[in-house]
Amino acid sequence: MLLFCLILPCMLAALSPAAMAAIGDPTVTITGYQVTPTVLLPGEQGMISVVLQNTATMASSTETSVDSGHTGSTTTSQTTDISVVFDAVSMFGNGLEVIQGTYDHAGALGPGQSMQFTFLIKAPAKSGMYFPEVWIHIPDGSNIRYPVPVNVNSTIGIPRQPILILSSVVPDSVQPGDEIPVTLTVRNDGQILADDVTVRIGNGSSTIAPRNTDLYHLGTINGDEQKSFDLVLISDKKTGSGLIRIPVILQYMGVDGVPYIRNTTIDIPFQGQAELGFVSVDTSPRRVAEGQPFDLTIRIENTGTGEAKQVAATIDLPMTGTREAFIGKIKPGNDAPAIFMLDGSAGGTYTYNVTIEYTDDTGSHTLTRPLSIRVLPSEGLGMVLPLGVVFLIGGFIGYRYWYLPRKNGSGALPWLKKS
């Protein structure tokens, strides 16, 4: 009888194809959730996402088989991971309307694996905190319930923190090369104080920089309080026109010691202004003669900080020809010619006006300057002197042979009469 009791377990082991031994137990739980948006308005739709995870790092079963033969017995083992299978994942609103909230035949999770499920919800008309539940059904009969807090237009659960807003006051327009006075105001729109507030002026442009320091320490700013300070920025004449953004970094600490950083800008509108003048006035040919056509060239220079556009020049000389010249653009530090082709006129000195019209960032402008030009008489006028000599000779002959004889009566010459 004793021998039979000893042999029976071995026979059962040999006849049984496998023996099960579980190592660890699989388990599933919700490890995280997200409500979008974080605060819903009454009647607004949103989403709830939950993450299911099999938290067992090792959930497996070992299969052992014993084979008894003529030469002895051998034992083999095989370990297989155990997955958690769940039939359905669903959500119950508990005051919220669940528009889409059921996942049938959800699947299985192996050890350490996770899966995300998203539910579409609609907030009720009444504000407050709501706690819809996520239900997970597992085939062995166990169910998991997990409540998710949802804020509907309520201040409950919303963390309070300082909220710093930076505003700046700058001139309406700035010319490149000018100093720029700036007033910065830091306002705390939050309900809790902001501590250790600092303002740092960033390096947003190679042609603009603070005249003094770039770091300002404001200390503590309570809720609904503000602090202001002045600074001066310097600019280079090469600064381009348009809106230049200077970065500003706000750094501060909350009462709970949490650091905050806000990035904002100072917006400066640069408007370049052109300043036009005259470099030279030339003619071709260099000596203008009466009745001969010539070219009049007036070089116009831009000594300002902005580009001169749509530049056109006119002259009011009383001569026929081209008395208008279109130049186009003249950049700062450059010059351009205005060329007039004239047909010529009578000799003399002419005083005339040059009128320049142009536009820049500040608007339209007109510039007028008086000039003069000398037109030499033609070569025909050089016969005036010879004709004068001819007239003198003729006058002498008339005086000698007509006037004197008549005066003496006899017609004899004075020196002949005396002899």
Buried (B, 14 or more C-beta within 10 A) or exposed (E): EEEEEEEEEEEEBBEEEBBEEEEBEBBBEBEEBEBEEEBBEEEEEBBBBBBBBBBBEEBBBBBBBBEEEEEEEEEEEEEEBBBBBBEBBBBBBEBBBBEEBEBEEBBBBBBEBBBEBBBBBBBBEEBBEBEBBBBBBBEEEEEBEBBBEBBBBBEEEEEEBBBBBBEBEBEEBBBBBBEBBBEBEBBBEBEBBBBEBBBBBBEBBEBBBBEEEBEBEBEBBBBEEBBEEEBEBBBEBEBEBEEBEBBBBBBBBBEEEEEBEBEBBBEBBBBBBBBBBBEEBEBEEEEBBBEBEBBBBBBBBBEBBBBBBEBBBBBEBEBEBEBEBEBEBBBBEEBBBBBBEBEBBEBEEBEBEBBBBBBBBBEEBEBEBEBEBEBEBBEEEEEEEEEEEEEEEEEEEEEEEEEBBEEEEEEEBEEEEEE
